Amino acid sequence: MTDDVKNPDDPERRDFLNTVTGVVAGVGVCAAAWPFISSMNPSRDVLSQSSTEVNLKDLKPGEGKTVAWQGKPVFILHRTDQQIENMSSSQGVKDPEADAERVLKPDWLVVIGICTHLGCVPNRVKDGWFCPCHGSAYDNSGRILHGPAPRNLDLPPYEFLTDSTLLIGRSST
């Protein structure tokens, strides 16, 4: 045997082959797992409902509108100065929460329009919302005043993109 040919039982050669085999196997496992991991991402139709952009230009103080977000009604209320002043106190509410903690801007209230008792949609009344199913009443901050509802109306995640544009949900960027 010549000196140029390496011995097949050489430990360095075995170590190199084991390393190469391990790397190739690792790459193969990652390549096989990628489609499964990728399939857990939300589909395009789900992502399209993840946020809703709302134009607020046409809402005058005292007016409200209802928009759909993820299949739920969201109440948007452009509050008047009197309504804001009335909401400064949390006296008489079952689930006390400061009005300032429930809004990003005092002029605008954004709440999910589903009663926290059994999931009915409350109706707008002068001083807030009233759920006709079981008599829960909410004020103009979405706080429960009386009735069987255990907590205030829920708040969706939202942000103001401009003074007249509201984004409900999470931005996809």
C-alpha positions as CSV (number, residue, x, y, z in Angstrom):
1,M,0.0,0.0,0.0
2,T,1.3,3.5,-0.8
3,D,1.5,6.3,1.6
4,D,-0.9,8.4,-0.5
5,V,-3.9,6.2,0.2
6,K,-5.4,6.8,3.6
7,N,-6.3,3.9,5.8
8,P,-10.1,3.3,5.8
9,D,-10.0,2.8,9.5
10,D,-8.5,6.3,10.0
11,P,-10.4,8.1,12.9
12,E,-10.1,11.5,11.2
13,R,-11.9,10.2,8.1
14,R,-14.6,8.7,10.3
15,D,-15.1,11.9,12.2
16,F,-15.4,13.9,8.9
17,L,-18.0,11.5,7.5
18,N,-20.0,11.6,10.8
19,T,-20.0,15.4,10.7
20,V,-21.1,15.6,7.1
21,T,-23.8,13.0,7.7
22,G,-25.1,14.9,10.7
23,V,-25.1,18.2,8.8
24,V,-27.0,16.7,5.9
25,A,-29.5,15.0,8.2
26,G,-30.1,18.3,10.1
27,V,-30.7,20.2,6.9
28,G,-33.1,17.5,5.8
29,V,-35.1,17.6,9.0
30,C,-35.3,21.4,8.8
31,A,-36.4,21.2,5.1
32,A,-39.1,18.6,6.0
33,A,-40.3,20.5,9.0
34,W,-40.7,23.9,7.3
35,P,-44.0,23.2,5.5
36,F,-45.5,21.9,8.7
37,I,-44.4,25.0,10.7
38,S,-45.5,27.3,7.9
39,S,-49.0,25.7,7.8
40,M,-49.6,27.0,11.3
41,N,-49.6,30.6,10.1
42,P,-53.0,32.3,9.7
43,S,-54.4,32.2,6.2
44,R,-55.0,35.3,4.1
45,D,-58.7,35.5,4.8
46,V,-58.1,35.4,8.5
47,L,-55.4,38.1,8.2
48,S,-57.8,40.3,6.2
49,Q,-60.2,40.4,9.2
50,S,-57.5,41.0,11.8
51,S,-57.8,44.8,11.5
52,T,-60.4,47.3,10.4
53,E,-59.7,50.9,9.3
54,V,-62.4,53.4,10.1
55,N,-62.9,56.9,8.8
56,L,-64.0,59.2,11.5
57,K,-64.4,62.5,9.5
58,D,-68.2,62.3,9.3
59,L,-68.9,61.7,13.0
60,K,-69.9,64.8,14.8
61,P,-69.8,65.1,18.6
62,G,-72.6,63.1,20.1
63,E,-72.8,60.7,17.2
64,G,-71.7,57.1,17.0
65,K,-71.2,54.3,14.5
66,T,-71.0,50.6,14.6
67,V,-68.4,48.7,12.6
68,A,-67.5,45.0,12.3
69,W,-64.2,43.7,13.5
70,Q,-63.5,39.9,13.5
71,G,-67.2,39.3,13.2
72,K,-68.0,41.4,16.3
73,P,-69.7,44.8,16.5
74,V,-67.5,47.6,17.7
75,F,-69.2,50.8,19.0
76,I,-67.4,54.1,18.2
77,L,-68.7,57.1,20.0
78,H,-67.6,60.7,19.3
79,R,-68.3,62.0,22.8
80,T,-69.3,65.6,23.6
81,D,-67.6,67.7,26.3
82,Q,-70.6,67.1,28.5
83,Q,-70.4,63.3,28.1
84,I,-66.7,63.4,28.8
85,E,-67.3,65.5,32.0
86,N,-70.0,63.1,33.1
87,M,-67.7,60.1,32.7
88,S,-64.9,61.6,34.9
89,S,-66.5,60.0,38.0
90,S,-66.8,56.2,38.4
91,Q,-69.4,56.4,41.1
92,G,-72.3,54.1,40.7
93,V,-70.6,51.6,38.4
94,K,-70.3,47.9,39.3
95,D,-66.8,47.5,37.8
96,P,-65.0,50.8,38.6
97,E,-62.4,51.7,36.0
98,A,-61.3,55.3,35.3
99,D,-62.6,56.7,32.0
100,A,-59.1,57.8,31.2
101,E,-57.9,54.1,31.3
102,R,-60.6,53.1,28.8
103,V,-59.9,55.6,26.1
104,L,-56.8,56.8,24.1
105,K,-58.4,60.2,23.3
106,P,-61.1,61.6,25.6
107,D,-63.3,62.5,22.6
108,W,-63.5,58.9,21.3
109,L,-64.8,55.8,22.9
110,V,-64.2,52.5,21.2
111,V,-65.7,49.3,22.8
112,I,-66.7,45.9,21.6
113,G,-70.5,45.9,21.4
114,I,-71.2,42.6,23.1
115,C,-72.8,42.4,26.5
116,T,-70.5,40.7,28.9
117,H,-73.3,38.8,30.5
118,L,-74.5,36.4,27.7
119,G,-73.2,38.0,24.5
120,C,-76.2,40.0,23.3
121,V,-75.7,43.3,21.4
122,P,-76.8,46.3,23.5
123,N,-78.9,49.1,22.0
124,R,-77.7,52.7,22.1
125,V,-79.6,54.9,24.6
126,K,-79.1,58.5,25.6
127,D,-76.7,57.9,28.5
128,G,-74.9,54.8,27.1
129,W,-76.1,51.3,26.1
130,F,-78.9,49.0,27.3
131,C,-78.9,45.3,26.7
132,P,-82.6,44.3,26.2
133,C,-81.9,40.6,26.9
134,H,-81.4,40.8,30.6
135,G,-81.4,44.5,31.5
136,S,-77.7,45.3,31.8
137,A,-77.0,49.1,31.4
138,Y,-73.6,50.6,30.4
139,D,-72.6,54.3,30.6
140,N,-70.9,56.4,27.9
141,S,-67.6,54.9,28.9
142,G,-68.8,51.3,28.4
143,R,-68.8,50.7,32.2
144,I,-71.5,48.5,33.7
145,L,-74.1,50.5,35.8
146,H,-76.5,47.7,36.7
147,G,-77.8,44.4,35.6
148,P,-76.3,40.9,35.5
149,A,-73.3,41.7,33.4
150,P,-70.2,40.9,35.4
151,R,-67.8,43.5,33.9
152,N,-67.5,46.5,31.6
153,L,-67.7,46.3,27.8
154,D,-64.5,44.9,26.5
155,L,-62.0,47.2,24.7
156,P,-60.5,46.1,21.3
157,P,-56.9,46.9,20.5
158,Y,-56.9,50.1,18.5
159,E,-54.8,53.1,17.5
160,F,-55.3,56.4,15.8
161,L,-53.4,56.5,12.5
162,T,-54.4,60.1,11.9
163,D,-56.9,62.5,13.7
164,S,-59.6,61.1,11.4
165,T,-58.5,57.5,10.9
166,L,-58.8,54.7,13.4
167,L,-57.3,51.3,13.1
168,I,-59.0,48.5,15.1
169,G,-57.0,45.4,15.6
170,R,-53.3,44.9,15.0
171,S,-51.6,46.3,12.0
172,S,-50.0,43.6,9.8
173,T,-46.8,45.5,9.3
